[in-house]
Amino acid sequence: MTFEKNLAFQFLGDIAFERSGGTPAEDRVVKLICGAVRRAGAVPKVETFTIHTFTKGTAGLEILAPYKKQYEAKPMALTGSFPKGGKVLPLAYIQAIGPAALEDVKGKALYGYNICKTEHFKDMRSAGVMALVNIFEAGKMLRYQRFGERAVKRFGRIPTIAIPFEAGMEMVQKNASKARITLEQGEKKALSKNVIAVIPGTSPNVREEIIVCGHHDSVPDSPGANDNGGGAAIMVALLKHFVKNPTRRALRFIWFGSEEHGLLGSQAYVRAHEKEMERVKMVVNMDGAGRLVDCNYVVTTGQDDLRHFVDIIGKERGLDLRVTEGAFGSDGVPFTWHEIPCINITRGADSNIFVHTLNDNFKTCGADGLAPNGELALEIIQRLGNARQFPFKRGFNETVRKNLKDSYDRMLLSRREMPKWCR
């Protein structure tokens, strides 16, 4: 039982380009995945869904007082635009958003570190804030970010741009008080795509299935090699293995689109296939793999025994593996609406400076950066797929339930959208 790490690495090289959901680049990666599925001996099916997305625009920040300087800036997508030529506004620096910080901000642009939090938009709009200048994370390259569609509907828009950490530092040190902010960007409806391939089970009396999934898109301005080209590539190698070695239970492989836009592909799939959720026993989600110098993690979303199961397999295989439990912000989450447990396999933490940057590229990856996740996933799928009796129940322990409820709140799910088990 061998995981073909070189096959996965070769495919990773094919798809390590910027491939944001709803763009021609997404169509390109979907074609590559479909080709790989056919070569593995399976039949690909493409399902489309509509997303509300953006066209790349431009942004700029020119300090006018008490000094003059122009800084690099990027738009925050879906936050709106200014008329051509921009807008001259007084600036106010804030360290934390709260009632005191919003006492005298009417007609001003606020600048600060990580201030574009959706939960504060309503208060900032009520206070008369005209724009936001978000100081980007230290050590990370400036890139496009996106305001969530649910947040737009609930809180409205404030034109927002992002600037490098070093620029923000200088603005604070020199007490920047007036600036011209330019922000032009578009919005549109677009089609995004999920790719599905099913390997039927060998036992005609078993109607259960396991979903193996991962997203194929990247964030704008990033090749997304580790996140999640590696996960998508591992799935190609796993598919080839299980086409030749099917299990008692059916295996459904799904490459999701527009995960980076807010888990849109997996949400669309779960809604479209709601009647099929009862037979799904487990989700194995691959999100993050390939980087040569990194650590391996698994986040289990289920009962206590699921965490122990993965931890034991990791020890048996001699993998340097950290296993925790909770909600993992990826494509397994929509399946939890139906209390389906999930095993999230990843490489690298979100604090890694390569995540969501131009540096998340093929040069930082290798076959040995794919192997640990691929080997672990293969072992897990093999065992669960062939188990005489499925060993894990639906539902979650109290720690995971709390984490999931917090995750749903961050997603801004309405009460109607909330799963029945947590209303």
For each residue, the residues with C-beta under 8 A, 3 or more apart:
1: 241 245 378 379 382
2:
3: 8 237 238 241 371 374 375 378
4: 7 8 237 240 241 374
5: 8 9 237 367 368 370 371 374
6: 9 10 367
7: 4 10 11 236 237 240
8: 3 4 5 11 12 230 233 234 236 237 367 370 374
9: 5 6 12 13 233 290 365 366 367 370
10: 6 7 13 14
11: 7 8 14 15 32 36 232 233 236 237
12: 8 9 15 16 225 229 230 232 233 290 362 365 370
13: 9 10 16 362
14: 10 11 32
15: 11 12 19 29 32 33 216 229 232 233
16: 12 13 223 224 225 229 361 362 365
17: 25 28 29 223
18: 25 218 220 221 222 223 224
19: 15 23 25 26 28 29 216 217 218 224
20: 23 25 26 53 217 218 219 220 260 261
21: 26 51 53 190 192 217 257 258 259 260 261 264 265
22: 26 51 53 188 190 191 192 258 261
23: 19 20 26 27 190
24: 27 28
25: 17 18 19 20 28 29
26: 19 20 21 22 23 29 30 192 193 216 217 257
27: 23 24 30 31 193
28: 17 19 24 25 31 32
29: 15 17 19 25 26 32 33 216 217 232
30: 26 27 33 34 46 193 195 216 255 257
31: 27 28 34 35
32: 11 14 15 28 29 35 36
33: 15 29 30 36 37 44 195 216 232 236 255
34: 30 31 37 38 44 46 195
35: 31 32 38 39
36: 11 32 33 39 40 236 239
37: 33 34 40 42 43 44 195 197 236 239 253
38: 34 35 41 42 43 44
39: 35 36 240
40: 36 37 197 236 239 240 243
41: 38 240 243 244
42: 37 38 197 198 199 239 243 253
43: 37 38 197 198
44: 33 34 37 38 195 196 197
45: 195 196 197
46: 30 34 193 194 195 196
47: 193 194 196 268 269 272
48: 191 192 193 194
49: 191 192 193 194 257 258 264 265 268 272
50: 189 190 191 192
51: 21 22 189 190 191 192 258 261 264
52: 78 149 187 188 189
53: 20 21 22 77 187 188 189 190 258 261
54: 57 77 78 146 185 186 187 188
55: 185 186 187 188
56: 75 144 185 220
57: 54 75 81 183 184 185 186
58: 75 182 183 184 185
59: 73 74 75 161 162 181 182 183 184 185
60: 70 71 73 86 161 180 181 182 183
61: 70 71 73 133 161 163 167 179 180 181 182
62: 68 69 70 71 86 179 180 181 182
63: 67 68 69 70 71 171 176 178 179
64: 68 88 178 179 180
65: 176 177 178
66: 174 175 176 177
67: 63 174 176
68: 62 63 64
69: 62 63 170
70: 60 61 62 63
71: 60 61 62 63 163 164 167 171
72: 142 163 164 167
73: 59 60 61 133 142 161 162 163
74: 59 142 143 144 145 161 162 221
75: 56 57 58 59 79 144 160 161 162 183 184 185
76: 79 116 132 134 145 146 147 160 161 162
77: 53 54 144 145 146 147 185 220
78: 52 54 146 147 148 149 152 157 187
79: 75 76 116 132 147 157 158 159 160 183
80: 157 158 159 183
81: 57 159 183 184 185
82: 86 87 131 159 181 182 183 184
83: 86 87
84: 184
85: 182
86: 60 62 82 83 180 181 182 183
87: 82 83 130 131 180 181 182
88: 64 178 179 180
89: 107 108 109 130 131 178 179 180 181
90: 107 108 109 177 178
91: 108 109 110 111 133 171 176 177 178 179
92: 104 105 108 109 110 111
93: 110 111 112 171 172 175 176
94: 97 101 105 110 111 112 115
95: 101 112 113
96: 101 112
97: 94 101 102 112 115 117 120 123 124
98: 101 102
99: 102 103
100: 103
101: 94 95 96 97 98 105
102: 97 98 99 105 123 124 127 129
103: 99 100
104: 92
105: 92 94 101 102 108 110 124 127 128 129
106: 127 128 129
107: 89 90 128 130
108: 89 90 91 92 105 128 129 130
109: 89 90 91 92 129 130 131 132 133 179 181
110: 91 92 93 94 105 115 124 129 131 132 133
111: 91 92 93 94 115 132 133 134 135 163 168 171 176
112: 93 94 95 96 97 115 133 134 135 168
113: 95 134 135 165 168
114: 117 134 135 137
115: 94 97 110 111 112 120 132 134 135
116: 76 79 132 134 147 160 162
117: 97 114 120 121
118: 121 147 148 151 154 155 412
119: 122
120: 97 115 117 123 124
121: 117 118 124 125 151 155 156 157 158
122: 119 125 126 154 155 156
123: 97 102 120 126 127
124: 97 102 105 110 120 121 127 129 132 158
125: 121 122 128 129 155 156 158
126: 122 123
127: 102 105 106 123 124
128: 105 106 107 108 125
129: 102 105 106 108 109 110 124 125 132 158
130: 87 89 107 108 109 158 159
131: 82 87 89 109 110 158 159 160 161 181 183
132: 76 79 109 110 111 115 116 124 129 158 159 160 161
133: 61 73 91 109 110 111 112 160 161 162 163 168 179 181
134: 76 111 112 113 114 115 116 160 161 162 163
135: 111 112 113 114 115 162 163 164 165 167 168 169
136: 140 142 162 163 164 165 168
137: 114 140 165
138: 165
139: 165 353
140: 136 137 143 165 353 356 357
141: 221 357 358 359
142: 72 73 74 136 162 163 164
143: 74 140 219 220 221 222 356 357 358
144: 56 74 75 77 219 220 221
145: 74 76 77 162
146: 54 76 77 78 220 261 262
147: 76 77 78 79 116 118 151 152 157 160
148: 78 118 151 152 262 412
149: 52 78 152 153 262
150: 153 154 262 411 412 413
151: 118 121 147 148 154 155 412
152: 78 147 148 149 155 156 157
153: 149 150
154: 118 122 150 151 412
155: 118 121 122 125 151 152
156: 121 122 125 152
157: 78 79 80 121 147 152
158: 79 80 121 124 125 129 130 131 132
159: 79 80 81 82 130 131 132 181 183
160: 75 76 79 116 131 132 133 134 147 183
161: 59 60 61 73 74 75 76 131 132 133 134 181 183
162: 59 73 74 75 76 116 133 134 135 136 142 145
163: 61 71 72 73 111 133 134 135 136 142 167 168 171
164: 71 72 135 136 142 167 168
165: 113 135 136 137 138 139 140 168 169
166: 169 170
167: 61 71 72 135 163 164 170 171
168: 111 112 113 133 135 136 163 164 165 171 172
169: 135 165 166 172 173
170: 69 166 167 173 174
171: 63 71 91 93 111 163 167 168 174 176
172: 93 168 169 175 176
173: 169 170
174: 66 67 170 171
175: 66 93 172
176: 63 65 66 67 91 93 111 171 172 179
177: 65 66 90 91
178: 63 64 65 88 89 90 91
179: 61 62 63 64 88 89 91 109 133 176
180: 60 61 62 64 86 87 88 89
181: 59 60 61 62 82 86 87 89 109 131 133 159 161
182: 58 59 60 61 62 82 85 86 87
183: 57 58 59 60 75 79 80 81 82 86 131 159 160 161
184: 57 58 59 75 81 82 84
185: 54 55 56 57 58 59 75 77 81
186: 54 55 57
187: 52 53 54 55 78
188: 22 52 53 54 55
189: 50 51 52 53
190: 21 22 23 50 51 53
191: 22 48 49 50 51
192: 21 22 26 48 49 50 51 217 257 258 261 264 265 268
193: 26 27 30 46 47 48 49 257 265
194: 46 47 48 49 254 255 256 257 265 268 269
195: 30 33 34 37 44 45 46 216 254 255
196: 44 45 46 47 252 253 254 255
197: 37 40 42 43 44 45 239 252 253
198: 42 43 250 251 252 253
199: 42 239 242 243 246 247 250 251 252 253
200: 246 250
201: 206 208 209 246 247 248 249 250 251 385
202: 246 247 248
203: 206 248 249
204:
205:
206: 201 203 248 249
207: 279
208: 201 249 250 279 280 281 390
209: 201 249 250 251 252 279 280 281
210: 247 249 250 251 252 280 281 282 283 284 381 384 385
211: 251 252 253 254 280 282 283 284 335
212: 235 238 239 251 252 253 254 284 286 377 381
213: 235 253 254 255 256 266 283 284 285 286 331 332
214: 228 231 232 234 235 255 256 285 286 287 331
215: 228 231 232 255 256 257 258 259 260 265 266 287 330 331
216: 15 19 26 29 30 33 195 228 232 255 256 257
217: 19 20 21 26 29 192 224 228 256 257 258 259 260 261 265
218: 18 19 20 222 223 224 227 228 229 260 360
219: 20 143 144 222 224 227 260 356
220: 18 20 56 77 143 144 146
221: 18 74 141 143 144 357 358
222: 18 143 218 219 227 356 357 358 360
223: 16 17 18 218 229 358 360 361 362
224: 16 18 19 217 218 219 227 228 229 360
225: 12 16 229 230 290 291 360 361 362 364 365
226: 229 230 288 289 290 291 294 347 348 354 355 360 364 365 369
227: 218 219 222 224 230 231 287 288 348 355 356 360
228: 214 215 216 217 218 224 231 232 259 286 287 288 289
229: 12 15 16 218 223 224 225 226 232 233 290 362 365
230: 8 12 225 226 227 233 234 286 288 289 290 291 347 365 369 370 373
231: 214 215 227 228 234 235 286 287 288 289 345 346 373
232: 11 12 15 29 33 214 215 216 228 229 235 236 255 286
233: 8 9 11 12 15 229 230 236 237 289 290 370
234: 8 214 230 231 237 238 286 289 370 373 374 377
235: 212 213 214 231 232 238 239 253 255 286
236: 7 8 11 33 36 37 40 232 233 239 240
237: 3 4 5 7 8 11 233 234 240 241 374
238: 3 212 234 235 241 242 253 374 377 378 381
239: 36 37 40 42 197 199 212 235 236 242 243 253
240: 4 7 39 40 41 236 237 243 244
241: 1 3 4 237 238 244 245 378
242: 199 238 239 245 246 247 251 381 385
243: 40 41 42 199 239 240 246
244: 41 240 241
245: 1 241 242 382
246: 199 200 201 202 242 243 251
247: 199 201 202 210 242 251 381 382 385 386
248: 201 202 203 206 385 386 387 388
249: 201 203 206 208 209 210 281 384 385 386 390
250: 198 199 200 201 208 209 210
251: 198 199 201 209 210 211 212 242 246 247 381 385
252: 196 197 198 199 209 210 211 212 280
253: 37 42 196 197 198 199 211 212 213 235 238 239
254: 194 195 196 211 212 213 266 269
255: 30 33 194 195 196 213 214 215 216 232 235
256: 194 213 214 215 216 217 259 263 265 266 269 331
257: 21 26 30 49 192 193 194 215 216 217 264 265
258: 21 22 49 51 53 192 215 217 261 262 264 265
259: 21 215 217 228 256 263 264 265 266 287 330 331
260: 20 21 215 217 218 219
261: 20 21 22 51 53 146 192 217 258 264
262: 146 148 149 150 258 267 411
263: 256 259 266 267 329 330 331 333 334 411
264: 21 49 51 192 257 258 259 261 267 268
265: 21 49 192 193 194 215 217 256 257 258 259 268 269 331
266: 213 215 254 256 259 263 269 270 331 332 333 334 335
267: 262 263 264 270 271 334
268: 47 49 192 194 264 265 271 272
269: 47 194 254 256 265 266 272 273 334
270: 266 267 273 274 277 334 335 337 338
271: 267 268 274
272: 47 49 268 269
273: 269 270 276 277
274: 270 271 277 338
275: 278
276: 273 279 280
277: 270 273 274 280 335 338 340
278: 275 338
279: 207 208 209 276
280: 208 209 210 211 252 276 277 283 335 338 340
281: 208 209 210 249 340 384 390 392
282: 210 211 340 341 342 343 384 390 392
283: 210 211 213 280 332 335 340 341 342 343
284: 210 211 212 213 342 343 345 377 380 381
285: 213 214 328 330 331 332 342 343 344 345
286: 212 213 214 228 230 231 232 234 235 289 345 346 373 377
287: 214 215 227 228 231 259 328 330 331 344 345 346
288: 226 227 228 230 231 346 347 348
289: 226 228 230 231 233 234 286 345 346 347 369 370 373 374
290: 9 12 225 226 229 230 233 347 364 365 366 369 370
291: 225 226 230 294 347 348 352 354 364 365 369
292: 364 365 366 368 369
293: 364
294: 226 291 347 348 352 369
295: 320 322 347 348 349
296: 319 320 321 322 345 346 347 372 373 376
297: 321 322 323 324 345 346 347 348 349
298: 310 314 321 322 323 324 343 344 345 346 376
299: 323 324 325 326 327 328 344 346
300: 306 307 310 323 324 325 341 342 343 344
301: 306 325 326 327 328 332 336 341 342 343 344 396 400 404
302: 305 306 307 325 341 342 343 392 395 396 397 400
303: 306 341 392 393 395 396 397 400
304: 307 308 325 397
305: 302 308 309 391 392
306: 300 301 302 303 309 310 325 341 343 392
307: 300 302 304 310 311 323 324 325
308: 304 305 311 312
309: 305 306 312 313 391 392
310: 298 300 306 307 313 314 321 323 343 376 380
311: 307 308 314 315 321 323
312: 308 309 315 316
313: 309 310 316 317 376 379 380 383
314: 298 310 311 317 319 321 323 376
315: 311 312 318 319 321
316: 312 313
317: 313 314 375 376 379
318: 315
319: 296 314 315 372 375 376
320: 295 296 372
321: 296 297 298 310 311 314 315 372 376
322: 295 296 297 298
323: 297 298 299 300 307 310 311 314
324: 297 298 299 300 307
325: 299 300 301 302 304 306 307 397 399 400
326: 299 301 399 400 403
327: 299 301 333 336 400 403 404 406 407
328: 285 287 299 301 332 333 342 344 346
329: 263 333 407
330: 215 259 263 285 287 333 344
331: 213 214 215 256 259 263 265 266 285 287 334
332: 213 266 283 285 301 328 335 336 342 344
333: 263 266 327 328 329 330 336 342 404 407 411
334: 263 266 267 269 270 331 337
335: 211 266 270 277 280 283 332 338 340 342
336: 301 327 332 333 339 340 342 396 404 419
337: 270 334 419
338: 270 274 277 278 280 335 394 419
339: 336 394 395 396 419 421
340: 277 280 281 282 283 335 336 394
341: 282 283 300 301 302 303 306 392 394 395 396
342: 282 283 284 285 300 301 302 328 332 333 335 336
343: 282 283 284 285 298 300 301 302 306 310 380
344: 285 287 298 299 300 301 328 330 332
345: 231 284 285 286 287 289 296 297 298 373 376 377
346: 231 286 287 288 289 296 297 298 299 328 373
347: 226 230 288 289 290 291 294 295 296 297 369 372 373
348: 226 227 288 291 294 295 297 352 354 355
349: 295 297 352
350: 355
351: 355
352: 291 294 348 349 355
353: 139 140 357 359
354: 226 291 348 357 359 360 364
355: 226 227 348 350 351 352 360
356: 140 143 219 222 227 360
357: 140 141 143 221 222 353 354 360
358: 141 143 221 222 223 361
359: 141 353 354 364
360: 218 222 223 224 225 226 227 354 355 356 357 364
361: 16 223 225 358 364 365
362: 12 13 16 223 225 229 365
363:
364: 225 226 290 291 292 293 354 359 360 361
365: 9 12 16 225 226 229 230 290 291 292 361 362 369 370
366: 9 290 292 369 370
367: 5 6 8 9 370 371
368: 5 292 371
369: 226 230 289 290 291 292 294 347 365 366 372
370: 5 8 9 12 230 233 234 289 290 365 366 367 373 374
371: 3 5 367 368 374 375
372: 296 319 320 321 347 369 375 376
373: 230 231 234 286 289 296 345 346 347 370 376 377
374: 3 4 5 8 234 237 238 289 370 371 377 378
375: 3 317 319 371 372 378 379
376: 296 298 310 313 314 317 319 321 345 372 373 379 380
377: 212 234 238 284 286 345 373 374 380 381
378: 1 3 238 241 374 375 381 382
379: 1 313 317 375 376 382 383
380: 284 310 313 343 376 377 383 384
381: 210 212 238 242 247 251 284 377 378 384 385
382: 1 245 247 378 379 385 386
383: 313 379 380 386 387
384: 210 249 281 282 380 381 387 390 391
385: 201 210 242 247 248 249 251 381 382
386: 247 248 249 382 383
387: 248 383 384 390 391
388: 248
389:
390: 208 249 281 282 384 387
391: 305 309 384 387
392: 281 282 302 303 305 306 309 341
393: 303
394: 338 339 340 341
395: 302 303 339 341 421
396: 301 302 303 336 339 341 400 401 404
397: 302 303 304 325 400 401
398: 401 402
399: 325 326 402 403
400: 301 302 303 325 326 327 396 397 403 404
401: 396 397 398 404 405 422
402: 398 399 405 406
403: 326 327 399 400 406 407
404: 301 327 333 336 396 400 401 407 408 422
405: 401 402 408 409 422
406: 327 402 403 409 410
407: 327 329 333 403 404 410 411
408: 404 405 411 413 418 419 422
409: 405 406 412 413
410: 406 407
411: 150 262 263 333 407 408
412: 118 148 150 151 154 409
413: 150 408 409 417 418
414: 417 418
415: 418 423
416:
417: 413 414
418: 408 413 414 415 422 423
419: 336 337 338 339 408 422 423
420: 423
421: 339 395
422: 401 404 405 408 418 419
423: 415 418 419 420
